[in-house]
Amino acid sequence: MGRHTKPAARGQDHDRMTARILIVDDVPANTRLLEAKLSAEYYQVASARDGFEALKMAREWQPDLILLDVMMPGMDGFECCRKLKDEPATLHIPVVMVTALGEPGSGCAVWNPAPMTF
């Protein structure tokens, strides 16, 4: 399995755990930012570095939501999303496409979650 905080086993009763979220991004700083924000809200978080790892983790970990970067080497987010929706074991998992695009040299990035339906 990929990099992730230590998730509790599915079915364990946790007062504050609300959902399992898989973050897919090839930029470690982006992943760390999302992990920190979501973990602070008591979500169980796991991360994958690319689309191939995301497909494997989605099948094995069965997250409640996938935050999927659009621009990744090898397999971009759109292709990964299509594969997730083509596979019976993962087609039910909601996917939010995420990108960090900003003005070059501005020092800031804008997270733009855009739900995609396939």
Backbone as ProteinMPNN parsed JSONL, in Angstrom:
{"seq_chain_A": "MGRHTKPAARGQDHDRMTARILIVDDVPANTRLLEAKLSAEYYQVASARDGFEALKMAREWQPDLILLDVMMPGMDGFECCRKLKDEPATLHIPVVMVTALGEPGSGCAVWNPAPMTF", "coords_chain_A": {"N_chain_A": [[0.842, -1.17, 0.0], [0.402, 2.371, -0.438], [1.898, 5.507, 0.643], [0.639, 6.611, 3.727], [-1.426, 7.816, 6.451], [-1.917, 5.986, 9.425], [-4.558, 4.07, 8.901], [-7.604, 3.198, 10.536], [-9.039, -0.04, 10.909], [-11.608, -0.999, 8.65], [-14.921, -0.726, 9.707], [-14.411, -0.526, 12.403], [-15.479, 1.091, 15.365], [-15.417, 4.413, 15.58], [-15.708, 7.432, 17.215], [-15.207, 9.907, 15.994], [-14.226, 9.49, 13.415], [-15.011, 9.946, 10.107], [-14.917, 9.445, 7.339], [-13.176, 7.628, 4.741], [-10.545, 8.751, 2.877], [-8.876, 8.885, -0.163], [-6.018, 10.332, -1.389], [-4.64, 11.377, -4.375], [-1.78, 12.296, -5.823], [1.11, 13.516, -7.451], [2.826, 15.35, -6.389], [4.53, 15.83, -3.532], [4.249, 17.967, -1.615], [1.669, 18.965, -2.079], [0.156, 16.728, -1.412], [0.831, 16.424, 1.312], [-0.301, 18.795, 2.345], [-3.093, 18.418, 1.899], [-3.43, 16.02, 3.366], [-2.848, 16.922, 5.981], [-4.882, 18.851, 6.433], [-7.234, 17.285, 6.155], [-6.84, 15.188, 7.999], [-6.849, 16.62, 10.357], [-9.494, 17.109, 10.597], [-10.401, 14.706, 11.313], [-10.662, 12.715, 9.351], [-9.948, 9.572, 7.829], [-7.024, 9.077, 6.124], [-5.329, 8.251, 3.144], [-2.65, 7.998, 0.764], [-1.642, 8.135, -2.681], [0.91, 8.033, -5.157], [0.641, 8.072, -7.896], [-1.452, 7.302, -10.791], [-1.495, 4.512, -11.22], [-0.806, 3.365, -8.738], [-2.937, 4.413, -7.336], [-5.167, 3.055, -8.429], [-4.706, 0.434, -7.512], [-4.722, 0.84, -4.712], [-7.321, 1.836, -4.356], [-8.891, -0.393, -4.991], [-8.077, -2.171, -2.952], [-8.299, -0.755, -0.462], [-10.749, 0.513, -0.505], [-11.834, 3.332, -0.394], [-13.991, 6.044, 0.768], [-14.08, 8.301, -0.701], [-12.275, 9.763, -3.41], [-9.68, 11.974, -3.984], [-8.392, 13.3, -6.726], [-5.614, 14.165, -8.556], [-5.305, 16.098, -11.519], [-3.169, 16.465, -13.357], [-0.672, 14.316, -13.839], [2.319, 12.381, -14.203], [2.739, 9.594, -16.495], [0.045, 8.189, -16.037], [-2.618, 10.212, -16.421], [-4.991, 12.112, -14.394], [-7.559, 12.001, -15.558], [-7.557, 9.653, -17.129], [-7.078, 7.773, -15.115], [-9.415, 8.117, -13.591], [-11.334, 7.238, -15.451], [-10.612, 4.526, -15.585], [-11.119, 3.746, -12.939], [-13.9, 4.021, -12.92], [-14.605, 2.133, -14.761], [-14.206, -0.258, -13.54], [-15.765, -2.775, -11.685], [-15.296, -3.064, -8.892], [-14.606, -0.54, -8.025], [-16.22, 1.401, -9.131], [-18.273, 2.644, -7.744], [-17.154, 4.537, -6.085], [-16.954, 7.912, -5.242], [-15.32, 10.467, -7.134], [-13.294, 13.272, -6.962], [-11.93, 15.608, -8.985], [-8.882, 17.269, -8.75], [-6.814, 20.135, -8.937], [-3.786, 22.015, -8.837], [-3.305, 24.93, -9.818], [-1.748, 27.937, -10.636], [-0.847, 31.403, -11.088], [2.194, 31.713, -12.818], [5.03, 32.166, -10.831], [3.605, 33.486, -8.872], [3.572, 32.521, -6.344], [1.497, 31.296, -5.121], [-1.031, 28.776, -5.113], [-4.076, 27.66, -6.506], [-6.544, 25.629, -5.287], [-8.729, 23.763, -7.033], [-11.42, 22.092, -6.811], [-13.228, 19.974, -8.883], [-16.001, 18.258, -9.534], [-16.316, 15.291, -11.435], [-18.215, 13.514, -13.788], [-18.532, 10.329, -15.053]], "CA_chain_A": [[0.0, 0.0, 0.0], [1.189, 3.593, -0.566], [2.122, 6.328, 1.826], [-0.611, 7.013, 4.335], [-1.533, 7.779, 7.886], [-2.34, 4.642, 9.789], [-6.011, 4.035, 8.963], [-8.226, 2.168, 11.36], [-9.691, -1.07, 10.095], [-12.995, -0.724, 8.266], [-15.884, -1.332, 10.615], [-14.15, -0.172, 13.79], [-16.324, 2.197, 15.796], [-14.685, 5.603, 15.997], [-16.646, 8.523, 17.393], [-14.952, 11.06, 15.162], [-13.853, 9.13, 12.05], [-16.197, 10.141, 9.295], [-14.801, 8.878, 5.994], [-11.849, 7.245, 4.251], [-10.265, 9.559, 1.689], [-7.632, 8.591, -0.869], [-5.453, 11.475, -2.095], [-3.751, 10.931, -5.453], [-1.037, 13.447, -6.335], [2.542, 13.231, -7.596], [3.589, 16.41, -5.726], [4.445, 15.563, -2.096], [3.766, 19.122, -0.846], [0.208, 18.997, -2.219], [-0.368, 15.601, -0.637], [0.971, 16.75, 2.741], [-1.279, 19.829, 2.677], [-4.416, 17.791, 2.001], [-3.417, 15.082, 4.49], [-2.908, 17.682, 7.227], [-6.216, 19.446, 6.578], [-8.252, 16.247, 6.331], [-6.586, 14.481, 9.262], [-7.274, 17.521, 11.438], [-10.96, 16.975, 10.67], [-10.621, 13.31, 11.712], [-10.851, 11.771, 8.256], [-8.876, 8.6, 7.602], [-6.424, 9.52, 4.872], [-4.235, 7.495, 2.532], [-2.24, 8.705, -0.446], [-0.97, 7.416, -3.754], [1.751, 8.961, -5.923], [0.298, 8.08, -9.322], [-2.693, 6.618, -11.123], [-1.353, 3.057, -11.082], [-0.892, 3.085, -7.304], [-4.297, 4.762, -6.924], [-6.066, 1.963, -8.809], [-4.456, -0.674, -6.59], [-5.182, 1.214, -3.37], [-8.781, 1.96, -4.363], [-9.438, -1.761, -4.927], [-7.759, -2.805, -1.667], [-8.674, 0.03, 0.723], [-12.146, 0.912, -0.678], [-12.112, 4.623, 0.249], [-15.313, 6.636, 0.572], [-13.898, 9.406, -1.639], [-10.929, 9.89, -3.98], [-9.271, 13.288, -4.472], [-7.519, 12.859, -7.803], [-4.928, 15.225, -9.29], [-5.511, 16.021, -12.958], [-1.909, 16.376, -14.103], [0.333, 13.422, -13.265], [3.041, 11.643, -15.25], [2.354, 8.191, -16.675], [-1.404, 8.104, -16.214], [-3.191, 11.438, -15.852], [-6.167, 11.912, -13.562], [-8.741, 11.633, -16.348], [-7.439, 8.233, -17.468], [-7.25, 7.028, -13.869], [-10.834, 8.172, -13.258], [-12.039, 6.334, -16.374], [-10.329, 3.141, -15.169], [-11.854, 3.52, -11.693], [-15.322, 3.896, -13.227], [-14.783, 0.931, -15.586], [-13.973, -1.443, -12.726], [-16.878, -2.996, -10.763], [-14.908, -2.921, -7.488], [-14.346, 0.858, -7.659], [-17.079, 2.34, -9.847], [-19.162, 3.331, -6.805], [-16.407, 5.508, -5.278], [-16.961, 9.254, -5.82], [-14.005, 11.019, -7.461], [-13.218, 14.714, -7.153], [-10.705, 15.981, -9.687], [-8.261, 18.397, -8.067], [-5.598, 20.621, -9.572], [-3.166, 23.172, -8.193], [-2.806, 25.8, -10.873], [-1.677, 29.338, -10.233], [-0.04, 32.25, -11.956], [3.62, 31.443, -12.647], [5.743, 33.149, -10.024], [2.746, 34.184, -7.908], [3.81, 32.001, -5.008], [0.315, 30.651, -4.555], [-1.758, 27.864, -5.997], [-5.501, 27.604, -6.224], [-7.12, 24.278, -5.353], [-9.999, 23.881, -7.731], [-12.085, 20.798, -6.934], [-14.284, 19.957, -9.899], [-16.528, 16.904, -9.648], [-16.427, 14.769, -12.798], [-19.126, 12.383, -13.921], [-18.231, 9.492, -16.203]], "C_chain_A": [[0.887, 1.233, 0.0], [1.393, 4.3, 0.756], [0.767, 6.68, 2.418], [-0.494, 7.082, 5.837], [-2.078, 6.408, 8.225], [-3.863, 4.595, 9.92], [-6.498, 2.928, 9.893], [-8.907, 1.171, 10.435], [-11.139, -0.689, 9.838], [-13.909, -1.428, 9.257], [-15.606, -1.038, 12.081], [-14.992, 1.046, 14.144], [-15.463, 3.327, 16.324], [-15.674, 6.751, 16.062], [-16.456, 9.616, 16.358], [-14.57, 10.717, 13.723], [-15.095, 9.167, 11.181], [-16.105, 9.504, 7.92], [-13.35, 8.533, 5.702], [-11.618, 7.977, 2.94], [-8.901, 9.194, 1.129], [-7.223, 9.826, -1.66], [-4.48, 10.946, -3.128], [-3.087, 12.162, -6.053], [0.435, 13.085, -6.391], [3.411, 14.283, -6.942], [3.446, 16.231, -4.213], [3.91, 16.733, -1.263], [2.243, 19.23, -0.916], [-0.439, 17.907, -1.376], [-0.313, 15.911, 0.859], [-0.057, 17.791, 3.18], [-2.662, 19.223, 2.862], [-4.489, 16.815, 3.165], [-3.574, 15.818, 5.811], [-4.307, 18.252, 7.463], [-7.274, 18.387, 6.877], [-8.071, 15.478, 7.636], [-7.027, 15.32, 10.457], [-8.787, 17.479, 11.634], [-11.372, 15.528, 10.946], [-11.031, 12.375, 10.589], [-9.693, 10.788, 8.255], [-8.329, 8.903, 6.211], [-5.331, 8.56, 4.435], [-3.857, 8.252, 1.264], [-1.523, 7.774, -1.41], [-0.229, 8.448, -4.598], [1.395, 9.047, -7.399], [-0.974, 7.281, -9.554], [-2.642, 5.117, -10.934], [-1.486, 2.637, -9.617], [-2.303, 3.374, -6.796], [-5.284, 3.646, -7.248], [-5.937, 0.788, -7.844], [-5.018, -0.363, -5.201], [-6.702, 1.32, -3.305], [-9.441, 0.587, -4.272], [-9.262, -2.353, -3.524], [-8.35, -2.078, -0.463], [-10.137, 0.469, 0.69], [-12.468, 2.23, 0.042], [-13.54, 5.088, -0.033], [-15.275, 7.758, -0.463], [-12.459, 9.386, -2.15], [-10.747, 11.319, -4.457], [-8.151, 13.023, -5.464], [-6.941, 14.043, -8.574], [-5.139, 15.015, -10.785], [-4.207, 15.728, -13.687], [-0.884, 15.534, -13.344], [1.052, 12.725, -14.405], [2.549, 10.196, -15.336], [0.888, 8.044, -17.014], [-2.005, 9.363, -15.601], [-4.475, 11.112, -15.086], [-7.408, 11.492, -14.325], [-8.719, 10.151, -16.715], [-7.658, 7.37, -16.235], [-8.73, 6.987, -13.481], [-11.64, 7.235, -14.161], [-11.837, 4.871, -15.959], [-11.058, 2.8, -13.874], [-13.332, 3.266, -11.981], [-15.625, 2.697, -14.119], [-14.699, -0.355, -14.766], [-15.1, -1.622, -11.695], [-16.522, -2.757, -9.285], [-14.737, -1.466, -7.051], [-15.318, 1.856, -8.296], [-17.991, 3.148, -8.936], [-18.474, 4.454, -6.027], [-16.449, 6.88, -5.946], [-15.525, 9.763, -6.02], [-14.139, 12.524, -7.647], [-11.878, 15.006, -7.799], [-10.174, 17.265, -9.051], [-7.034, 18.819, -8.85], [-5.084, 21.832, -8.816], [-2.533, 24.014, -9.286], [-2.814, 27.229, -10.37], [-0.886, 30.124, -11.257], [1.424, 31.915, -11.749], [4.285, 32.564, -11.853], [4.892, 33.844, -8.983], [2.973, 33.706, -6.484], [2.586, 31.357, -4.389], [-0.326, 29.756, -5.602], [-3.209, 27.855, -5.571], [-5.957, 26.162, -6.349], [-8.495, 24.417, -5.942], [-10.658, 22.516, -7.844], [-13.231, 20.89, -7.93], [-14.803, 18.543, -10.047], [-16.693, 16.495, -11.116], [-17.387, 13.599, -12.793], [-18.766, 11.636, -15.185], [-19.278, 8.416, -16.305]], "O_chain_A": [[2.044, 1.139, 0.411], [1.104, 3.769, 1.828], [-0.161, 7.013, 1.681], [0.407, 6.492, 6.434], [-2.651, 5.742, 7.363], [-4.408, 5.029, 10.934], [-5.88, 1.871, 10.011], [-9.299, 1.507, 9.318], [-11.809, -0.126, 10.703], [-13.69, -2.59, 9.601], [-16.469, -1.274, 12.927], [-15.192, 1.93, 13.311], [-14.854, 3.212, 17.388], [-16.392, 7.021, 15.099], [-17.434, 10.198, 15.888], [-14.594, 11.608, 12.874], [-16.097, 8.513, 11.47], [-17.12, 9.063, 7.383], [-12.426, 9.062, 6.319], [-12.401, 7.841, 2.0], [-7.901, 9.19, 1.846], [-7.98, 10.313, -2.499], [-3.592, 10.157, -2.803], [-3.741, 12.973, -6.709], [0.953, 12.427, -5.489], [4.634, 14.135, -6.933], [2.366, 16.452, -3.664], [3.186, 16.506, -0.294], [1.599, 19.553, 0.082], [-1.45, 18.135, -0.712], [-1.283, 15.69, 1.583], [-0.622, 17.682, 4.268], [-3.328, 19.483, 3.864], [-5.491, 16.776, 3.878], [-4.346, 15.392, 6.67], [-4.849, 18.147, 8.563], [-8.115, 18.577, 7.756], [-9.053, 15.153, 8.304], [-7.52, 14.786, 11.45], [-9.29, 17.781, 12.717], [-12.545, 15.172, 10.827], [-11.674, 11.355, 10.834], [-8.577, 11.139, 8.639], [-9.083, 8.977, 5.241], [-4.516, 8.113, 5.242], [-4.642, 9.049, 0.75], [-0.899, 6.786, -1.024], [-0.674, 9.587, -4.739], [1.799, 9.987, -8.082], [-1.508, 6.661, -8.635], [-3.633, 4.508, -10.533], [-2.187, 1.677, -9.297], [-2.809, 2.665, -5.926], [-6.146, 3.326, -6.429], [-6.938, 0.217, -7.413], [-5.698, -1.19, -4.593], [-7.306, 0.934, -2.304], [-10.433, 0.418, -3.562], [-10.183, -2.96, -2.979], [-8.851, -2.72, 0.461], [-10.712, 0.767, 1.736], [-13.274, 2.251, 0.973], [-14.204, 4.595, -0.944], [-16.304, 8.123, -1.033], [-11.537, 9.035, -1.414], [-11.552, 11.826, -5.237], [-7.074, 12.568, -5.078], [-7.68, 14.826, -9.172], [-5.149, 13.879, -11.261], [-4.152, 14.841, -14.538], [-0.309, 15.973, -12.348], [0.464, 12.498, -15.462], [2.013, 9.65, -14.372], [0.536, 7.797, -18.168], [-1.914, 9.564, -14.39], [-4.975, 9.988, -15.128], [-8.222, 10.721, -13.817], [-9.741, 9.47, -16.623], [-8.345, 6.351, -16.3], [-9.239, 5.938, -13.086], [-12.526, 6.524, -13.688], [-12.778, 4.078, -15.981], [-11.562, 1.688, -13.723], [-13.948, 2.4, -11.36], [-16.78, 2.285, -14.226], [-15.08, -1.423, -15.246], [-15.36, -0.71, -10.91], [-17.366, -2.296, -8.516], [-14.721, -1.176, -5.855], [-15.232, 3.051, -8.015], [-18.439, 4.23, -9.316], [-19.151, 5.247, -5.373], [-16.027, 7.013, -7.095], [-14.643, 9.524, -5.195], [-14.994, 12.991, -8.398], [-10.825, 14.697, -7.243], [-10.918, 18.223, -8.842], [-6.297, 17.979, -9.367], [-5.86, 22.584, -8.226], [-1.366, 23.829, -9.632], [-3.78, 27.674, -9.75], [-0.322, 29.552, -12.19], [1.869, 31.836, -10.604], [4.125, 33.745, -12.159], [5.393, 34.714, -8.27], [2.616, 34.394, -5.528], [2.636, 30.916, -3.241], [-0.177, 29.96, -6.807], [-3.52, 28.028, -4.392], [-5.779, 25.539, -7.396], [-9.34, 25.125, -5.395], [-10.487, 21.837, -8.857], [-14.09, 21.766, -7.833], [-14.12, 17.699, -10.628], [-17.163, 17.285, -11.935], [-17.363, 12.778, -11.876], [-18.7, 12.223, -16.264], [-19.223, 7.585, -17.212]]}, "name": "protein", "num_of_chains": 1, "seq": "MGRHTKPAARGQDHDRMTARILIVDDVPANTRLLEAKLSAEYYQVASARDGFEALKMAREWQPDLILLDVMMPGMDGFECCRKLKDEPATLHIPVVMVTALGEPGSGCAVWNPAPMTF"}
